[in-house]
């Protein structure tokens, strides 16, 4: 029996006991980890890196939860812990010292895109909704995204589609930590990060820096609910201000929280033409002002509870392949 099959066998054996938990974080963490293990098994272990990454991201968010929740609290079984540590040692070693680059449900999204093929938009949305129903994941609970966004260059009807989900965090500080971490190098595209960094955590706009952008007319950027069928979710006020999207939703979510951010970031990283057309045009968008804005993000991250620094800088987790 392979290591991966051993873990799955343990999961199935303990399933009834663990799903009786009432704490939303612990329960959701457990069922999402189990589902990712099953999906990785169906991919013949080709998506092991995504399992590694989601374990670290979940363990990190458990660590900064109030009260803290350890990997042992989530799994609560020595045999299961030993099997997971054998296959995925780094998440256990580094969740207390390194920041994740993204929130957990983004890993679930990438798993489904890999399995279904990025051209199959309807199947990707359907599969994510199916997982949410199957695992009884409720909107606004920890580790669960509420929307998926699809971005595409419509000048070419056969162009790639790029997917993103909203931040799967719960509570003020975890969300601020993940947005700040995503703005720093290695996660979001620089233009997208610059747009988000134009605003402070209290949603006010910085006086000295403006990295907001205007998407070209031919770029489709549309969000859909993961909990309410095929319902289209109009851009909130924050996304209108960040990307010049057409409005309609009077809500104002924290900057960087919405699915549009991750979706457009992936697009810009892969479509240099669209990225160049959408570059910021404000006179305040200078290298010096960007450095100042980035420093402000680092300062916010340093002052948030439960983050950690090493020799004055943050270390980010790199999942093993």
N, C-alpha and C positions, 0 to 999 in steps of 0.2 A: 504493500500500500504506500503510495506517495505521501509526502508530507502534507500537500494540499488536500488530498483525500482524507487523511487522518483528521485534519482540522474540521472538515465538513462533517465527518462522521460524529465528532464530538458535538458540533453545533446541533445536529439533528437530535442527538440523544438528550441534550439539555434544553431543547427549544421550549417545551411547555413550561418548565420551571422558570426560565428567564423572562418569558413574555408576560408573566404575572406581575412584573414590576410596575409600579405606578409612577415613579419619577420620570418625567418626560425625557430628560437628557439621557439618563442611563438606558431607558427602554429604547429610544430612537437610536442611540449609539450602537447598541447591541444588534438591533434588527438590520440596520444599514450595513454594519460590518459583515454580518452573515450574508446579506444579499450580495455584497461586492465579492465575497468569497465564492458564492455560487456562480456569479457572472464570470469571474476569472476562470473558474473551472470550465465553463462552457466555451471560453475562448482558448482552451488548451494552454492556460498559463501565460498567454502572450500579453496579458494586461496586469501582470504582477506588480509593475511599477505604480499603477494607480491604486492598488490595494495598499502598498507600502505608504503612499502619500496620504491616503485617507485615514489610515491608522494614526499617523503622526498628527494630522490636522485635528482629528477628533480628540486624541489624547491631550493635545495642547489646549483645546477649548475646554476640556474637562478640568484641566489644571487651573484655568483662570475663572472657572465657574464659581458661583457663590451658593453653597460651600463648594470647595474643590472636590472633584471626582476623579479618582485615579483609574488607570487601566484595570487594576485589580477590582475596583468597584464596578466597572462596566462589565467585565467578563466573569469575575467572581467564581472562578473554577481553576484549580491548579493545573489540571491536565490540559485544559484549553490554553491557559497562559503559557505553559511550557511549549506547546505545539506552535503557537503564534510567534513566540520569541525565537524559536528555532528557524522559522521561515522568514520572519521579518524582525530582525534584532534592532535595527536602527531606530524605528519609531519609539521603542521602549527606552533606548539609551538617550535620545536627543529631544524628546518632547518637552523636557524641562529646561533646555538651554538654547534651543533654536526656534525661530518663528516660522510658521507655515507661510507659503506664498499665496495661498487661496483657501477658501472655506470648503468644507467637505463635499457639499452637493455638486460642486464643480467637477469633482472626480467621478461622481456618479454619472453626470452628464457626459463626460469624455468616454466613459466606459460604454454607454449606450450608443454614442456616435460611432465609436470603433466597431461595435457589433452590428449595427444596422446600416452603416455607410452614411456619410454626411449628406449625400444627395437625397436621402429618404426622409425629408422633413416631417411629413405626417406620421411616419412610423416612429421617429425619434420622440415626437411629442406624445404620441399614444403610449409608447413604452414607459416613459417617465411617469405619466399619469397612472398607468397600470401599477407601477412599483409603489407609488404613493398610496393607492387604494389597497394594494395587497398588504403593505406593511402598516396600514392604518396610521399614516403620518398626517397630522393635522396642520392646517395653515397656522403660521405664527408660532409653531412649536420649535424648540431647538433643533438645529441641524437640517431643517427642511426649507427649501426654496419655494417661493410662491409663484414665480413667473419664469418663463423661458423667452429669450429674445433671439430672433433670426435676422442676420444682416447679410446683404448680398448686393453686388454691383449689377444692377438690372440692365446696363448697357449690353451685357452679354447674358442672355437667358440661361446659358449653360454654365455660368460662373459658379465658383464654390460658394457654399453657404456656411456661415460662421455662427456658432451657437454660444449663448451665455445664459447663466441663471442668476437670480438675485442672491445676495449674501445669505447663507444659511446659518446665521447667528441669531442669538436671542439675548436681548439686553443691551443697554447702552454701551458699556465698555468693551465687550467682545466685538461688537460691530465697529467701533472706532478703531480698535487695535487692528482688525483685519483690513479696513480701508486704508489706514496709514501704512501698514506693511505692504499692501498691494501697490501703493504709489511709489515705493522705493524700488531701485533697480532689480530687474529679474522677474517681475510679474506683469503688470500692465504695460502696454505700449506707451512711449514717452508722451505722445500727444494726448492720449486719453488720461494718463496720470496728471499731465499738466492742467487739463481742464478741471479735474477733481481738486487738485491742489489750489485752484483759484479761490476756493471757499474754505472757511474755517469750520471746525466741528460744530459750532453753534449756528451754522448755515449762513452766516454773514459773508460777504465777498471781501477778499483782500483788497486793500487800497492800492497796493504797489505792483500787483501781478494779475495778469488776465490771460490765461491759456485756453479760454473757452473757444470752441470751434463751431463751424457751420458745415453740416454735411451737404455734399452735392445733391442736387435734385434726384439724380439717378440711383442713389443709394437707398435701398430698402432697409429699414430698421424697425422691426415690429415685434412687440411683446405679446405673449399669450399666457393665460392663466394655466397653472398646473393643477388647480383644484376645482375649476368650474368649466369643464368641458373644453370647447374650442373658443371660449370668450377671448376677444382681443382686449388687451389692456392698454389704453392710451398712455402716452408718455406723461409722467408727472411733471410738476413745475421744475423740479431739479434737473430732469433730463432735457427739458426745453431750454433751460439756461446753459447747460453744459454743451449741448450738441446742436441747438437750433432746430429741434424736432417740432413738428406740429403738435399743439397742446390738446386739451380736452379733459385731462384728469386734474382736478383741483387739489389733489393731495400733494404734499411736499415731503418726500422721503429724504433721509440723510444722503448727502452727495457721495456717490460711489456705491450705494447700496443696490441699485437697480440692475436688472439683467442686461440692459442696453450697454452698460459699461464693459462687461466682460466680452460680449458679442462683438462690439466695435473694436475693442483692443485686439482680438484675434484677427479681425479683418485687416486692420491697419498693419499688423505684423506680416501679413501675407500679400497685401495689395498696395504696393508702393505708390501706384498712380492715384488711387483714392486717398491715400494718406497725405500725399502732397497737395491735392486739391482741397483738403480739409484743414490744412495747417493754420494755426492761429494767426490773426492779422492785427491784433492790438499792439499799439506802441509800447504797452507795458510788458509785452512778451519778449524779454531780453534774457540773455544767458545769466547776467548778474541777478536779475529779479527771480529767475527760476531757481538759482542756487539758494536765494533767500527763502523762497517758498518751500523748497525741499528741506531746508534746515528747520523751518517752522513745523513741518510734518514730523521730522525726527524728534523735535522737542516735545511735541504732543505725545508721541509714542513713549518717550522716556518718562513722561510724567503720569502716564496712565498706570493704574494699579496692575500688578502681576506680569508686567513685561520684564525683560532682562537684557542686560548689555554685557558685552565682553570687550574689555579694554576700550571702552568709549564708543563701540559700534555694535550693530545688531548682526547676528549670524542667522542665515536662512537655511532651511532644511532642503536638501537635495535628495529626492527619493532614489533608492537603489534600483537598478534594472534587473 
